[in-house]
Amino acid sequence: MMDRDTWLEIFHTVLSNPLRTGLTGLSIALGIFILVVMQGLGAGLETGVKQTFGDDAANLMEVETGNAQLAFRGRKPNRRVELHNSDEQAMRSQMDSVPAWSRLVYRWGSTVRYGNEQGSYGLRGVDPDQREIGQVNVTAGRFVSDRDIDQRRKVAVIGGQILADLFPRGTKPEQAVGSLIQVRGIQFAVVGTFNQTGSRWENRSVYVPFSTAQKLFSNSDVVSRVAIGTGEASIDDTRETTTSLTGWLKDRLVVHPDDAEGVWVDNRNEQAEMFRQIFGGVRLFVWFVGMMTLLAGAMGVANIMAIVVRERTKEIGVRKALGATSGSIVAQIVQEAVFLMLISGCIGLLAGTWLLQGIAPFVEHDYFSNPRVDFRSALLALGVLIFVGVISAIGPALRAVSIRPVEALRDE
């Protein structure tokens, strides 16, 4: 048990040599500070990228078309390749049952008006499965339904940013349901609202039934994109499906097999796996740098503690001459080391946390968000430093107390 006198003696010893105390504390605080900041920045990068690319489900494939660059079967290069309703239906018949399937027609820069307010937003014609595929968080009302598709209803689901921009301040999502808006000059009834956390672009979108969008805004049977949910399929299975589906599409749409720009299948499963590997590497790198920093700090602490005990050999001789036991002397030195390292580590932890919280509002970006502190890792690192410091102090202390008091008093 540490009584008042013990604490006073610890404070006196720690403060009696401010330079030595400062160097020891700086080594510990700096190591913890660097580890906390690096882990926080790495976590912020990972959170930002996941929010930016996490609007769509990871178990997803997307079919899109572009401009064919190579001549093939009498078709000229640099021609526009289009996916029509018949192509989409044939593609669906080629595939086994899939968990989710959604056609898309999109028009950027579409004018949306409510009352006297208007703005430019993204228009997306979709099927009901888009709610699952896009992980759309409906906050009020409902999403596009099969009946909306069959009857080509003029209904809309608006994003949170549209609600904030066009509707009176303080309008709740459920209050917007049932309102009438104009999309590209045509009146639609709002049947739902949604909000995607961390996604400004998604929240600036309005969803309408695919069949309605194709009829009113496309003037053709062109499908802009097809999103296919893959469910629990493995990476290898989705890769095989991507390869076979790409070959089939190129043959049907008359695109050269080596042409990567005419039509392609984007495998989000592979992207998700790539991101997992990237962030695994980032975390490993952060830990490596952090451990190297802690190792340098631990070596510094070990050297300083050895010097501290060496400098106090004479003091130890006096204590033994006055009747102090070897155990009490070693315990005193260990308590001082633990106290100093604990205080210094907490200072480094708090400084790193304050820095991350201070810079967070200024560095928020689509690819960087919410840099957070991993307190478990920081406390583990602090525990390692304390352990190293204690071991470093015990060895020299045991050697010092083994010296006879007369010899210790002669030591300079």
SVG drawing of the C-alpha trace seen along z (x, -y; Angstrom):
<svg xmlns="http://www.w3.org/2000/svg" viewBox="-51 -31 86 52">
<polyline fill="none" stroke="black" stroke-width="0.4" points="0.0,0.0 1.4,-3.4 0.8,-5.9 1.1,-9.7 4.9,-9.7 5.6,-7.3 3.8,-9.6 5.6,-12.6 8.9,-10.8 8.1,-9.8 7.1,-13.4 10.3,-14.7 12.5,-12.2 10.8,-12.8 11.0,-16.6 14.5,-16.7 16.0,-16.2 13.7,-17.9 16.0,-17.3 16.2,-13.6 12.5,-13.4 11.7,-15.4 13.8,-13.3 12.3,-10.1 8.7,-11.4 9.3,-12.8 10.4,-9.5 7.3,-7.8 4.8,-10.5 6.2,-10.9 6.0,-7.2 2.4,-7.0 1.5,-10.3 2.9,-9.1 1.2,-5.7 -2.2,-7.3 -2.0,-9.9 -0.9,-7.3 -3.6,-4.9 -6.2,-7.7 -5.2,-8.9 -5.3,-5.4 -8.7,-4.8 -10.0,-8.1 -8.8,-7.1 -10.4,-3.7 -13.7,-5.2 -13.8,-7.8 -13.1,-5.3 -15.7,-2.8 -18.3,-5.6 -17.5,-6.8 -17.6,-3.3 -19.9,-1.7 -23.2,-3.1 -23.6,0.0 -23.4,3.5 -20.1,5.3 -21.8,8.4 -22.6,6.8 -21.8,6.9 -22.7,4.0 -23.0,4.2 -22.3,1.0 -21.5,0.0 -19.3,-2.6 -17.6,-3.4 -16.1,-0.5 -12.5,-1.3 -11.9,1.6 -13.5,2.4 -15.3,5.8 -17.5,7.7 -18.0,4.8 -18.7,2.3 -16.6,-0.8 -14.3,-1.8 -15.3,-4.6 -18.9,-3.7 -21.4,-3.9 -22.5,-0.6 -26.0,-0.5 -27.8,2.1 -31.5,2.4 -34.4,3.9 -34.1,7.0 -30.5,7.4 -31.2,7.1 -34.0,9.7 -31.8,12.1 -29.0,11.5 -31.3,12.3 -32.4,15.5 -28.8,16.5 -28.2,16.3 -29.4,18.6 -31.6,17.1 -29.9,14.1 -30.7,12.5 -31.3,9.0 -31.5,7.4 -32.1,3.8 -32.1,1.9 -31.0,-1.8 -31.6,-4.9 -29.9,-8.0 -29.9,-11.6 -27.6,-14.0 -28.4,-17.7 -32.2,-17.1 -34.2,-20.1 -36.4,-19.2 -38.9,-21.8 -41.1,-22.1 -43.2,-25.2 -41.0,-28.2 -37.8,-26.3 -35.8,-24.3 -32.4,-22.7 -30.3,-20.4 -30.1,-16.8 -29.5,-13.3 -32.4,-11.3 -32.3,-7.5 -34.9,-5.2 -34.6,-1.9 -36.3,1.4 -37.4,2.3 -34.3,4.4 -32.2,1.2 -33.1,0.7 -31.2,3.8 -28.5,3.4 -27.8,-0.3 -28.5,0.3 -30.9,-2.6 -31.9,-3.8 -35.6,-4.8 -36.4,-7.2 -40.1,-7.7 -42.7,-6.2 -41.6,-3.5 -39.4,-2.7 -40.3,-2.0 -42.6,1.1 -43.3,3.7 -46.7,2.1 -45.1,-1.2 -43.0,0.5 -46.0,2.3 -48.2,-0.7 -45.4,-3.2 -46.5,-5.4 -45.2,-8.9 -43.9,-8.4 -40.6,-9.5 -38.3,-8.8 -36.2,-11.8 -32.8,-12.1 -32.2,-13.9 -30.4,-16.8 -33.4,-17.5 -35.7,-17.5 -33.4,-20.1 -32.9,-22.2 -36.5,-22.5 -38.8,-22.0 -39.4,-24.5 -36.9,-24.4 -37.8,-21.9 -39.8,-19.7 -39.7,-16.1 -39.3,-13.2 -42.8,-11.9 -44.2,-15.3 -42.8,-15.3 -44.5,-12.0 -47.5,-12.8 -46.2,-16.1 -46.1,-16.9 -42.8,-17.8 -41.8,-18.4 -39.0,-16.4 -37.7,-17.8 -41.1,-19.6 -43.3,-16.5 -45.3,-16.2 -44.4,-13.3 -45.9,-12.3 -43.3,-11.8 -43.9,-8.3 -40.7,-8.1 -37.5,-9.8 -34.1,-8.3 -30.8,-9.3 -27.4,-7.8 -25.0,-8.5 -21.7,-10.0 -22.8,-10.2 -23.5,-13.7 -24.1,-12.6 -26.5,-9.9 -28.6,-12.3 -28.8,-14.6 -30.7,-11.9 -34.3,-11.2 -35.4,-7.6 -38.4,-6.9 -39.7,-3.7 -37.4,-2.4 -40.3,-2.0 -41.5,-5.6 -38.0,-7.1 -37.4,-5.2 -40.7,-6.3 -40.6,-9.9 -36.9,-10.8 -35.1,-8.3 -37.4,-8.2 -35.8,-4.8 -35.5,-1.3 -31.9,-1.9 -30.8,-0.6 -28.0,-2.7 -26.8,0.0 -27.8,3.3 -26.9,4.0 -26.8,7.7 -26.7,8.9 -24.5,11.9 -25.6,12.8 -23.2,15.2 -21.3,16.2 -17.6,16.6 -15.0,14.4 -14.0,17.2 -17.6,17.8 -18.2,14.1 -15.0,13.9 -16.1,16.9 -19.5,15.3 -17.9,12.0 -15.7,13.6 -18.5,15.7 -21.0,12.8 -18.5,10.4 -17.8,12.8 -21.5,13.3 -22.3,9.6 -19.4,8.8 -20.6,11.5 -24.3,10.2 -23.4,6.5 -20.8,7.1 -17.8,5.9 -14.2,7.2 -13.1,9.7 -10.0,7.5 -12.0,4.2 -12.2,3.2 -14.2,0.0 -17.3,1.3 -18.9,3.3 -17.7,4.5 -18.9,6.1 -17.7,4.4 -17.2,7.0 -17.7,5.1 -16.8,8.3 -13.2,8.0 -13.1,4.3 -14.3,5.1 -11.5,7.8 -9.0,5.3 -10.0,2.7 -9.8,5.3 -6.2,6.1 -5.3,2.4 -6.5,1.5 -5.0,4.7 -1.7,3.4 -2.3,-0.1 -3.0,1.3 0.1,3.5 2.2,0.5 0.8,-1.7 1.5,1.0 5.0,1.5 5.9,-2.1 4.2,-2.4 6.1,0.6 9.4,-0.8 8.6,-4.0 7.7,-2.2 10.9,-0.1 13.0,-3.2 11.1,-4.7 11.5,-1.5 15.3,-1.5 15.5,-5.1 13.5,-4.4 15.7,-1.4 18.9,-3.5 17.6,-6.3 16.4,-4.0 19.8,-2.3 21.4,-5.8 18.9,-6.8 19.7,-3.8 23.4,-4.3 23.2,-7.9 21.3,-6.9 23.8,-4.2 25.0,-6.6 21.4,-7.3 20.8,-3.5 23.8,-3.1 22.5,-5.7 19.1,-4.0 20.7,-0.7 22.9,-2.2 19.8,-3.6 18.1,-0.2 16.1,-0.1 15.6,3.4 16.6,4.3 13.0,5.1 11.7,1.7 14.4,-0.1 13.7,1.8 9.9,1.3 10.5,-2.4 12.4,-2.6 9.8,-0.6 7.0,-2.7 8.8,-5.9 9.3,-4.4 5.7,-3.3 4.4,-6.6 6.5,-8.6 5.7,-6.4 2.0,-6.3 1.7,-10.1 3.9,-10.5 1.9,-7.9 -1.4,-9.5 -0.1,-12.9 0.9,-11.4 -2.5,-9.7 -4.4,-12.9 -2.3,-15.0 -2.8,-12.6 -6.6,-12.5 -6.9,-16.3 -4.9,-16.6 -7.2,-14.2 -10.3,-15.8 -8.9,-19.3 -8.1,-18.5 -11.1,-16.3 -13.5,-19.3 -10.8,-20.7 -9.9,-17.5 -13.3,-15.9 -13.4,-14.7 -15.1,-12.0 -12.0,-9.8 -11.2,-10.8 -13.7,-10.9 -13.9,-10.6 -10.2,-9.9 -10.7,-7.9 -8.4,-6.7 -8.0,-3.0 -7.7,-3.2 -7.1,0.5 -4.0,0.3 -2.8,-2.8 -3.2,-1.4 -1.5,1.9 1.4,-0.1 1.6,-2.1 1.5,1.2 4.4,2.5 6.4,-0.7 5.7,-0.4 6.7,3.2 10.0,2.4 10.7,-0.4 10.0,1.7 12.3,4.5 14.9,1.9 14.8,0.5 14.7,3.8 17.9,5.1 20.2,2.2 18.3,1.7 19.0,5.3 22.7,4.9 22.8,1.6 21.2,3.0 23.6,6.0 26.5,3.6 27.6,3.2 26.6,-0.2 30.2,-1.3 31.1,-0.6 27.9,-2.3 28.7,-5.5 32.1,-5.6 30.6,-5.4 30.6,-8.6"/>
</svg>
